[in-house]
Amino acid sequence: MPEICRFFGIVISIFHKDHNPPHFHARYGDYKIAIEISNFSIISGYLPPRALGIVMEWAALHKDKLLENWEAAKQEKPLIKIEPLK
């Protein structure tokens, strides 16, 4: 699972050759979630509200880079690290 960012105990990843729609995965402890990049809707999983808010804030700041990574992952190219939320 290619990790593209880590902050506040949250790990963000995008899988190579994953299914559509374009999305990213976030893990926080035992919680996991998949979030669509275009509109930040939850595809599957759950995060506690505070962690989800932090992930959504980060994703909104880096939507373009998330889409770039999605395209790279589809082609099995290396993914770029994205700056964490501070």
DATAVEN-V974175 format. One record per residue. N is the residue number from 0. RES is the residue in one letter. PSI is psi in radians with two decimals (* if undefined). OMEGA is omega in degrees with one decimal (none if undefined). D_CENTER is the distance of its C-alpha to the mean C-alpha in Angstrom with 1 decimal. Layout:
N/RES/PSI/OMEGA/D_CENTER ; N/RES/PSI/OMEGA/D_CENTER
This chain:
0/M/1.84/-179.2/11.3 ; 1/P/1.99/178.6/10.4 ; 2/E/2.25/179.1/8.9 ; 3/I/-0.26/178.5/7.8 ; 4/C/2.69/177.1/8.2 ; 5/R/2.25/177.8/10.1 ; 6/F/2.50/177.0/11.9 ; 7/F/0.59/179.9/14.1 ; 8/G/0.10/179.9/13.6 ; 9/I/2.32/178.5/9.9 ; 10/V/2.22/-179.9/8.1 ; 11/I/2.32/-178.2/4.5 ; 12/S/2.73/169.2/5.2 ; 13/I/2.30/-178.9/6.1 ; 14/F/2.51/173.7/9.6 ; 15/H/2.44/177.7/12.7 ; 16/K/0.68/178.6/14.7 ; 17/D/2.90/-178.5/12.5 ; 18/H/2.76/173.7/14.0 ; 19/N/2.80/0.0/13.8 ; 20/P/2.84/177.0/12.7 ; 21/P/2.24/-176.6/9.9 ; 22/H/2.96/174.5/6.6 ; 23/F/2.86/-179.4/3.3 ; 24/H/2.50/174.9/4.4 ; 25/A/2.42/175.8/5.4 ; 26/R/2.44/176.9/9.1 ; 27/Y/1.81/-174.6/11.8 ; 28/G/-2.20/179.1/15.2 ; 29/D/-0.01/-177.6/16.1 ; 30/Y/2.52/177.3/13.6 ; 31/K/2.56/179.4/10.7 ; 32/I/2.62/171.9/8.8 ; 33/A/2.29/-174.3/7.3 ; 34/I/2.25/178.0/6.7 ; 35/E/2.38/-175.6/8.5 ; 36/I/-0.65/-173.5/7.9 ; 37/S/-0.69/-175.7/11.7 ; 38/N/0.10/178.4/12.6 ; 39/F/0.50/174.4/9.8 ; 40/S/2.65/-179.4/11.8 ; 41/I/2.16/177.9/11.1 ; 42/I/-0.80/179.5/11.7 ; 43/S/2.79/175.1/12.5 ; 44/G/-2.97/-174.8/12.7 ; 45/Y/2.48/167.0/13.3 ; 46/L/2.58/173.3/12.6 ; 47/P/2.59/-174.5/15.6 ; 48/P/-0.76/-178.3/16.1 ; 49/R/-0.78/178.6/16.0 ; 50/A/-0.71/178.9/12.7 ; 51/L/-0.74/178.5/11.3 ; 52/G/-0.71/178.9/13.0 ; 53/I/-0.76/179.2/11.7 ; 54/V/-0.76/-179.8/8.0 ; 55/M/-0.70/177.7/9.3 ; 56/E/-0.82/179.2/11.5 ; 57/W/-0.81/-177.7/9.2 ; 58/A/-0.70/179.3/7.2 ; 59/A/-0.61/178.7/10.8 ; 60/L/-0.42/-171.5/11.9 ; 61/H/0.49/-177.2/9.8 ; 62/K/-0.79/-179.0/9.6 ; 63/D/-0.74/-179.9/12.0 ; 64/K/-0.60/175.6/10.4 ; 65/L/-0.76/178.4/7.1 ; 66/L/-0.68/175.7/10.0 ; 67/E/-0.78/178.8/12.0 ; 68/N/-0.67/178.3/9.7 ; 69/W/-0.82/179.7/9.6 ; 70/E/-0.73/178.0/13.4 ; 71/A/-0.72/-178.9/13.9 ; 72/A/-0.66/178.1/12.4 ; 73/K/-0.57/-177.7/14.7 ; 74/Q/0.16/-178.5/17.5 ; 75/E/0.63/175.3/16.7 ; 76/K/2.82/177.9/16.8 ; 77/P/2.53/178.7/15.4 ; 78/L/2.63/178.7/12.0 ; 79/I/2.53/174.3/12.3 ; 80/K/2.51/178.9/11.3 ; 81/I/2.46/-177.6/10.0 ; 82/E/2.38/179.8/12.2 ; 83/P/2.85/173.0/11.5 ; 84/L/2.41/-178.3/12.7 ; 85/K/*/none/16.4
